[in-house]
């Protein structure tokens, strides 16, 4: 009984420590990934705040991926009516078996894509949405 009490106490302490840990943001460039206190990526610039309050700004074109407010964004290019669209940041919805379900908003509204690695595998539309959601467990 005593061992069970200490086991439950230890587990509850671990969960409380995890839940109180602040969310970390990060930015990945070709030079690597760096953690920041806050990250804001706009169309032309990425603004990061270090833990000590120092602010850094870099061109958004150098950013490959980033995390902000617990959400991960990956830069990916896709084709729209046969034309290659410049890479845009898409929110990572879920990953499974080296496949990512990504979501972005453009002039056509909310769009979803399945990427296998860095390559576009399939557009998600009304006819295949249920199948992909089932595959990804959504």
C-alpha positions as CSV (number, residue, x, y, z in Angstrom):
1,X,0.0,0.0,0.0
2,X,2.9,2.3,0.9
3,X,4.6,1.6,-2.5
4,X,1.4,2.3,-4.3
5,X,1.0,5.6,-2.6
6,X,4.5,6.7,-3.5
7,X,4.0,5.5,-7.0
8,X,0.8,7.6,-7.4
9,X,2.5,10.6,-5.7
10,X,5.5,10.4,-8.1
11,X,3.2,10.1,-11.2
12,X,1.1,13.0,-10.1
13,X,4.2,15.1,-9.5
14,X,5.5,14.3,-13.0
15,X,2.2,15.3,-14.6
16,X,2.1,18.6,-12.7
17,X,5.7,19.4,-13.7
18,X,4.9,18.7,-17.3
19,X,1.7,20.8,-17.3
20,X,3.5,23.8,-15.8
21,X,6.4,23.8,-18.2
22,X,6.2,26.8,-20.6
23,X,5.5,26.2,-24.2
24,X,8.7,26.5,-26.2
25,X,8.8,28.1,-29.7
26,X,11.5,27.4,-32.2
27,X,12.7,28.4,-35.7
28,X,14.5,26.1,-38.1
29,X,16.8,27.5,-40.8
30,X,19.4,25.8,-42.9
31,X,21.8,26.5,-40.1
32,X,19.8,24.5,-37.5
33,X,16.9,24.8,-35.0
34,X,17.0,27.4,-32.2
35,X,14.5,27.7,-29.3
36,X,12.9,31.1,-28.5
37,X,10.5,32.5,-26.0
38,X,8.3,33.9,-28.7
39,X,8.1,33.5,-32.5
40,X,6.1,35.6,-35.0
41,X,6.5,34.9,-38.7
42,X,5.1,37.5,-41.1
43,X,5.2,37.6,-44.9
44,X,8.7,39.1,-45.1
45,X,10.2,38.8,-41.7
46,X,10.4,36.5,-38.7
47,X,10.7,38.1,-35.3
48,X,12.0,36.1,-32.4
49,X,12.3,36.9,-28.7
50,X,15.0,35.2,-26.7
51,X,14.5,34.1,-23.1
52,X,16.4,37.2,-21.9
53,X,14.1,39.5,-23.9
54,X,16.5,40.3,-26.7
55,X,14.7,40.5,-30.1
56,X,16.0,39.1,-33.4
57,X,14.6,39.6,-36.9
58,X,15.6,37.6,-40.0
59,X,14.1,37.4,-43.5
60,X,11.1,35.0,-43.6
61,X,12.7,33.3,-46.6
62,X,15.4,31.9,-44.4
63,X,12.9,30.0,-42.2
64,X,12.2,26.4,-43.2
65,X,9.8,25.6,-40.3
66,X,8.8,27.0,-37.0
67,X,6.7,26.4,-33.9
68,X,4.6,29.1,-32.2
69,X,1.8,28.7,-29.5
70,X,2.2,24.9,-29.7
71,X,1.5,24.7,-33.4
72,X,4.1,23.6,-36.0
73,X,4.3,25.3,-39.4
74,X,6.3,23.8,-42.4
75,X,7.2,25.6,-45.6
76,X,5.9,23.7,-48.6
77,X,5.3,24.4,-52.3
78,X,2.3,23.0,-54.2
79,X,0.7,23.3,-57.6
80,X,-2.5,25.3,-58.2
81,X,-4.1,24.7,-61.5
82,X,-0.8,23.3,-62.8
83,X,1.3,26.3,-61.7
84,X,3.9,25.9,-59.0
85,X,3.0,28.1,-56.1
86,X,5.9,29.7,-54.1
87,X,6.5,27.8,-50.8
88,X,4.1,28.9,-48.1
89,X,3.8,28.0,-44.4
90,X,1.3,25.3,-43.7
91,X,0.2,24.2,-40.3
92,X,1.0,20.6,-39.4
93,X,-2.2,18.9,-38.4
94,X,-0.9,15.4,-37.9
95,X,1.9,13.1,-39.1
96,X,1.9,9.4,-39.6
97,X,4.4,7.1,-41.4
98,X,6.5,9.9,-43.0
99,X,3.2,11.5,-44.3
100,X,2.0,14.9,-43.1
101,X,-1.5,16.4,-43.2
102,X,-1.0,20.1,-43.7
103,X,-3.5,23.0,-43.8
104,X,-3.1,26.5,-45.2
105,X,-5.4,29.4,-45.9
106,X,-5.1,31.2,-49.3
107,X,-7.4,33.1,-51.6
108,X,-9.5,29.9,-52.1
109,X,-10.1,29.5,-48.4
110,X,-8.9,26.6,-46.2
111,X,-7.0,23.9,-48.1
112,X,-5.5,20.7,-47.0
113,X,-2.7,18.7,-48.5
114,X,-0.9,15.4,-47.8
115,X,2.8,15.5,-48.2
116,X,5.1,12.5,-48.2
117,X,8.4,14.0,-47.0
118,X,8.8,17.3,-48.8
119,X,6.8,16.2,-51.9
120,X,3.1,16.7,-52.4
121,X,1.3,13.4,-52.3
122,X,-2.3,14.4,-52.7
123,X,-4.7,17.3,-52.4
124,X,-7.4,16.7,-49.8
125,X,-10.9,17.3,-51.2
126,X,-14.5,16.2,-50.5
127,X,-14.1,12.9,-52.2
128,X,-11.0,11.7,-50.3
129,X,-11.2,13.7,-47.0
130,X,-12.9,10.9,-45.0
131,X,-10.3,8.4,-46.2
132,X,-7.4,10.6,-45.2
133,X,-9.0,11.6,-41.9
134,X,-9.5,7.9,-41.1
135,X,-5.8,7.1,-42.1
136,X,-4.5,9.9,-39.8
137,X,-6.9,9.0,-37.0
138,X,-8.8,12.3,-37.0
